[in-house]
């Protein structure tokens, strides 16, 4: 998320959304909330670690299903949320 170049870095703080933010965004219409890094993928990382902290939660956009995935051995797409600073 740090490589997004939509606004100057001093104007926005980009990060991964949490599992709950993803679920709420899905209800609200996520396409208006997240920056799409790769629109062809439908499984995305969340910022929420699982009980086993080697894993993080991912979400499948098409149906909202969550899954625990190993952080070190899997490559999963990202969507980012930004907080406007200025």
Secondary structure, 3 states (H helix, E strand, C coil): CCCCCCCCCCCEEEEECCHHHHHHHHHHCHHHCCEECCCCCCEEEEEEECCCCCEEEEEECCCCEEEEEECCCCCCECEEEEEECC
